[in-house]
Amino acid sequence: MFLRAITTALLLLLTPALPARAEGGVNVGVLECKVASGFGYILGSSRDMSCTFKRPDGVTESYRGAFDRYGLDIGYTDERWMYWGVFAPGDVAPGALAGKYAGAGADVAAGLGVGANALFGGSNDQISLQPVSVNGNVGVNVAAGVSYVVLTAGK
């Protein structure tokens, strides 16, 4: 819990605080997601997740969804936290992160492990979720392939 709070604080400090309507600017924030534990089933996996989007001004929004992987996914991983930097042109309205995202990702764990997933999509396919740090895994797992996330607004 302490490590998660430190990581989030550092990410928000490193995120440039831009005015909401900066001409030609980019709105940024951090999407922090708790991904459920589960098994990979050789050709893929699906896990529920709950997320909080934190804007640089301190405003937060809740999201829920699913994290699916298509490709190699063998083994088990414990519940984990994933962090993405959120980038979008212009204003990001409340609930705007809801939508479908796709991209490439990989994870490996033998006891402790690491992984990263870069995703694109959301409302009007204009939002980018970039890993701002690798996520930590606990388990025995090897995974690589296409990552697919669906987010809906609210808890």
C-alpha positions in Angstrom: 0.0 0.0 0.0 2.8 2.4 0.9 4.7 1.6 -2.3 1.6 2.2 -4.3 1.0 5.6 -2.7 4.7 6.6 -3.3 4.5 5.5 -7.0 1.3 7.4 -7.6 2.6 10.5 -5.9 5.8 10.4 -8.0 3.9 9.9 -11.2 1.6 12.8 -10.6 4.6 15.1 -9.6 6.4 14.1 -12.9 3.2 14.7 -14.9 3.2 18.3 -16.3 0.2 20.3 -14.9 -1.2 21.9 -18.1 -4.3 24.2 -18.1 -7.5 22.2 -19.0 -7.9 24.2 -22.3 -4.3 24.7 -23.3 -4.3 25.5 -27.0 -2.9 22.5 -28.8 -2.0 21.0 -25.5 -2.3 17.5 -24.1 -4.2 16.6 -21.0 -2.4 14.1 -18.9 -3.1 12.0 -15.8 -2.4 8.6 -14.3 -4.6 5.6 -14.6 -4.0 3.2 -11.7 -5.6 -0.2 -12.0 -5.9 -3.2 -9.7 -6.0 -6.3 -11.8 -7.4 -9.5 -10.4 -5.4 -12.7 -10.0 -5.8 -15.6 -12.4 -4.5 -18.3 -14.7 -3.3 -17.9 -18.2 -4.9 -20.5 -20.5 -2.0 -20.9 -23.0 -3.7 -18.9 -25.8 -4.9 -16.1 -23.6 -6.5 -14.8 -20.4 -9.1 -12.5 -19.0 -9.0 -10.6 -15.7 -11.4 -8.1 -14.1 -9.9 -4.8 -13.0 -10.9 -1.7 -11.1 -9.2 1.7 -11.9 -8.8 5.2 -10.7 -7.9 8.0 -13.1 -6.0 10.8 -11.3 -5.8 14.2 -13.0 -2.9 16.6 -12.2 -5.4 18.9 -10.5 -6.3 16.1 -8.0 -9.7 15.2 -9.5 -10.3 11.4 -9.6 -12.7 9.2 -11.6 -13.5 5.5 -11.1 -13.6 2.9 -13.9 -14.0 -0.9 -14.0 -13.3 -3.2 -16.8 -11.5 -6.3 -18.1 -7.9 -6.9 -19.1 -7.7 -9.6 -21.9 -4.6 -11.0 -23.5 -4.6 -12.9 -26.8 -1.4 -14.8 -27.5 1.0 -16.8 -25.3 -0.2 -16.7 -21.6 0.9 -19.7 -19.4 0.8 -19.8 -15.7 -0.7 -17.9 -12.7 -0.3 -14.3 -11.4 -1.4 -12.8 -8.2 -3.5 -9.6 -8.0 -1.4 -6.7 -9.2 -1.3 -3.0 -9.8 -0.7 -1.5 -13.3 0.0 2.2 -14.0 -0.5 4.1 -17.3 0.2 7.7 -18.3 -3.0 9.0 -20.0 -2.5 11.2 -23.1 -5.3 12.8 -25.2 -5.6 15.8 -27.4 -7.7 18.7 -26.0 -10.1 18.4 -23.1 -10.7 15.0 -21.4 -14.4 15.1 -20.3 -15.4 13.1 -17.2 -15.9 9.5 -18.2 -14.0 9.9 -21.4 -11.6 7.0 -20.7 -14.5 4.6 -21.1 -14.0 2.5 -24.2 -11.9 -0.2 -25.8 -8.1 -0.1 -26.0 -5.7 -2.5 -27.8 -2.0 -2.8 -28.0 1.1 -4.9 -27.3 2.1 -6.3 -24.0 4.4 -8.8 -22.2 4.8 -10.1 -18.7 7.2 -12.6 -17.1 7.2 -13.9 -13.5 9.0 -16.6 -11.5 8.1 -15.6 -8.0 8.5 -11.8 -8.7 8.2 -10.5 -12.2 7.6 -7.5 -14.5 5.5 -6.5 -17.4 4.3 -3.6 -19.5 1.4 -2.9 -21.9 1.0 0.1 -24.3 -2.6 0.7 -25.3 -4.5 3.0 -27.7 -8.3 3.6 -28.0 -10.9 5.1 -25.8 -13.5 7.7 -26.8 -13.0 8.4 -30.5 -9.8 6.3 -30.5 -7.9 9.4 -29.4 -6.6 8.3 -26.0 -3.2 6.6 -25.4 -2.3 4.6 -22.3 1.4 4.4 -22.0 3.1 2.4 -19.3 4.8 4.9 -16.9 6.4 2.1 -15.0 6.6 -1.6 -15.4 4.0 -3.4 -13.3 5.0 -5.9 -10.7 3.8 -9.5 -10.8 3.9 -12.3 -8.2 3.4 -15.8 -9.6 4.8 -18.1 -12.2 3.8 -16.8 -15.6 5.0 -16.1 -19.2 2.8 -13.9 -21.4 3.2 -11.9 -24.7 0.7 -10.9 -27.3 -2.1 -8.4 -28.0 -3.5 -6.8 -24.9 -7.2 -5.6 -24.9 -8.8 -3.5 -22.2 -12.4 -2.4 -22.0 -13.2 0.4 -19.4 -16.6 1.6 -18.2 -17.1 4.6 -16.0 -18.1 4.2 -12.4 -17.5 1.6 -9.8 
